[in-house]
Amino acid sequence: MGIQDIIEGKKQWRAHMARVKALPPDYRIVYKEIQRYLFKVGPLDLLDGHLLPGIVDFFEEGAAAGEGVLALIGEDVAAFSDGLIKDSRTFADVYQESLGREPGTAAEQRP
């Protein structure tokens, strides 16, 4: 990754965040919660993909239509976020695989 790639990435991120700041306050709050959740859960292609800009597009359309943000996504922000990444490989999956387990299975507990 060259310096030009880093500069371009920063420009894109700043433009993205400017769009987020232009959203109504309730949309901004929910977006930041979704973003925080996704950064913790970690789909591998989060920053390279179109997920976050797609959420902003969806929110901009909802705000323009006069819809409340919870009317669009439902009451459970985490469930909405999980639905967005249900077919994506996550850092949690990679970690589980590194431990030699199938993703989504818990380790046996010893008494």
Number of C-alpha atoms within 10 A of each C-alpha: 5 6 8 9 10 11 11 11 14 12 12 12 14 12 12 14 13 11 15 23 13 11 17 15 12 12 21 18 15 16 20 12 15 20 17 12 15 20 14 12 16 18 21 16 13 16 14 9 11 10 17 18 16 11 17 19 14 14 24 18 12 16 17 11 9 9 12 15 21 13 9 13 15 12 11 9 16 15 12 15 18 15 11 14 16 11 9 15 14 20 16 16 19 15 13 17 13 11 11 9 14 14 16 10 8 9 10 6 5 4 3
